[in-house]
């Protein structure tokens, strides 16, 4: 949960809308959700619950990518790595270039 909060804070410091929250008291299960707006009508959501882990990327309300389990975790790690190693993007009028590396699934070399 702490790394999701750190990722949301990092995105916010770069001028992107991002949020992270948790629910549950831990006794009967707990969940966490991370949502970020990567540009005009372009968003990602990372959800952790008792039912599994998922990563969903959408644009204009249409789902582009949905990953589950280990693949979802890898995509979250990729985004965090891009943020950690890359220069901060320059948002124009509160939006981000939707073609930036952070928004492109699996764009980093392996």
Secondary structure as a PSIPRED ss2 file (coil, helix, strand):
# PSIPRED VFORMAT (PSIPRED V4.0)

   1 X C   1.000  0.000  0.000
   2 X H   0.000  1.000  0.000
   3 X H   0.000  1.000  0.000
   4 X H   0.000  1.000  0.000
   5 X H   0.000  1.000  0.000
   6 X H   0.000  1.000  0.000
   7 X H   0.000  1.000  0.000
   8 X H   0.000  1.000  0.000
   9 X H   0.000  1.000  0.000
  10 X H   0.000  1.000  0.000
  11 X H   0.000  1.000  0.000
  12 X H   0.000  1.000  0.000
  13 X H   0.000  1.000  0.000
  14 X C   1.000  0.000  0.000
  15 X C   1.000  0.000  0.000
  16 X C   1.000  0.000  0.000
  17 X E   0.000  0.000  1.000
  18 X E   0.000  0.000  1.000
  19 X E   0.000  0.000  1.000
  20 X E   0.000  0.000  1.000
  21 X E   0.000  0.000  1.000
  22 X E   0.000  0.000  1.000
  23 X E   0.000  0.000  1.000
  24 X C   1.000  0.000  0.000
  25 X C   1.000  0.000  0.000
  26 X C   1.000  0.000  0.000
  27 X C   1.000  0.000  0.000
  28 X C   1.000  0.000  0.000
  29 X C   1.000  0.000  0.000
  30 X C   1.000  0.000  0.000
  31 X E   0.000  0.000  1.000
  32 X E   0.000  0.000  1.000
  33 X E   0.000  0.000  1.000
  34 X E   0.000  0.000  1.000
  35 X E   0.000  0.000  1.000
  36 X E   0.000  0.000  1.000
  37 X E   0.000  0.000  1.000
  38 X E   0.000  0.000  1.000
  39 X E   0.000  0.000  1.000
  40 X C   1.000  0.000  0.000
  41 X C   1.000  0.000  0.000
  42 X E   0.000  0.000  1.000
  43 X E   0.000  0.000  1.000
  44 X E   0.000  0.000  1.000
  45 X E   0.000  0.000  1.000
  46 X E   0.000  0.000  1.000
  47 X E   0.000  0.000  1.000
  48 X E   0.000  0.000  1.000
  49 X E   0.000  0.000  1.000
  50 X C   1.000  0.000  0.000
  51 X C   1.000  0.000  0.000
  52 X E   0.000  0.000  1.000
  53 X E   0.000  0.000  1.000
  54 X E   0.000  0.000  1.000
  55 X E   0.000  0.000  1.000
  56 X E   0.000  0.000  1.000
  57 X E   0.000  0.000  1.000
  58 X E   0.000  0.000  1.000
  59 X E   0.000  0.000  1.000
  60 X C   1.000  0.000  0.000
  61 X C   1.000  0.000  0.000
  62 X E   0.000  0.000  1.000
  63 X E   0.000  0.000  1.000
  64 X E   0.000  0.000  1.000
  65 X E   0.000  0.000  1.000
  66 X E   0.000  0.000  1.000
  67 X E   0.000  0.000  1.000
  68 X E   0.000  0.000  1.000
  69 X C   1.000  0.000  0.000
  70 X H   0.000  1.000  0.000
  71 X H   0.000  1.000  0.000
  72 X H   0.000  1.000  0.000
  73 X H   0.000  1.000  0.000
  74 X H   0.000  1.000  0.000
  75 X H   0.000  1.000  0.000
  76 X H   0.000  1.000  0.000
  77 X H   0.000  1.000  0.000
  78 X H   0.000  1.000  0.000
  79 X H   0.000  1.000  0.000
  80 X H   0.000  1.000  0.000
  81 X H   0.000  1.000  0.000
  82 X H   0.000  1.000  0.000
  83 X H   0.000  1.000  0.000
  84 X H   0.000  1.000  0.000
  85 X H   0.000  1.000  0.000
  86 X C   1.000  0.000  0.000
  87 X C   1.000  0.000  0.000
  88 X C   1.000  0.000  0.000
  89 X C   1.000  0.000  0.000
  90 X C   1.000  0.000  0.000
  91 X C   1.000  0.000  0.000
  92 X E   0.000  0.000  1.000
  93 X C   1.000  0.000  0.000
  94 X C   1.000  0.000  0.000
  95 X E   0.000  0.000  1.000
  96 X C   1.000  0.000  0.000
  97 X C   1.000  0.000  0.000
  98 X C   1.000  0.000  0.000
  99 X C   1.000  0.000  0.000
 100 X C   1.000  0.000  0.000
 101 X H   0.000  1.000  0.000
 102 X H   0.000  1.000  0.000
 103 X H   0.000  1.000  0.000
 104 X C   1.000  0.000  0.000
 105 X C   1.000  0.000  0.000
 106 X C   1.000  0.000  0.000
 107 X C   1.000  0.000  0.000
 108 X C   1.000  0.000  0.000
 109 X C   1.000  0.000  0.000
 110 X C   1.000  0.000  0.000
